Amino acid sequence: MNNLDQQYIAGLADLAVLGDSNAFAELYAATFQQQYRFSYDYLQDEYLARDALQETYIQVLRNLDSLQDSGLFLPWLSYLNYHACLERRLLRTSPTRSSEDLTFSIGDHEYTLRQLRILPFTEAQALSMRYFDHMPIRRIARLLYLRPTAVSRYLRRGEKRLRSILNL
């Protein structure tokens, strides 16, 4: 998201909501490479990454009119892509599990991905990558286009917020 012009993307999203198929095609062309890099880095499989992207852009097409602020298109797209990748990863490891019911531990407490949804997206994403996928902070930083210190900050804030929200 660091190389894309937010205003330009927001304008394309506005046009796509109005039914401009050329604007949607341009949105796709402008965002595909970056989203593919994330999917591939996360899944480490070309075919699963392409499958996740196909699902992501189908969800965008179906739900674009529900986006309240076109300026949030890029974070929303990343959110959809992340969840599509997570689903593929879960299906690869256990076809009968739902991502909502997946549990992981932080310290002495167990959480589900459903509980993570109450957190801001970047905090939830960092926590799930760290504790569910067991990714090192440097890899999370690379995937999220952040500095490792920012990832550490998101992890600390997310853990603290999760504990306070769930009264632990």
Buried (B, 14 or more C-beta within 10 A) or exposed (E): BEEEEEEEBBBBBBBBBEEBEEBBEBBBEBBEEBBBBBBBEBBEBEEBBBBBBEBBBEBBBEEBEEBEEBBBBBEBBBBBBBBBBBBBBBBEEEEEEEBEEBEBEBEEEEBBBEBBEEBEBBBBBBBBBBBBBEBEBEBBBBBBBBEBEBBBBBBEBBBEBBBEEEEE
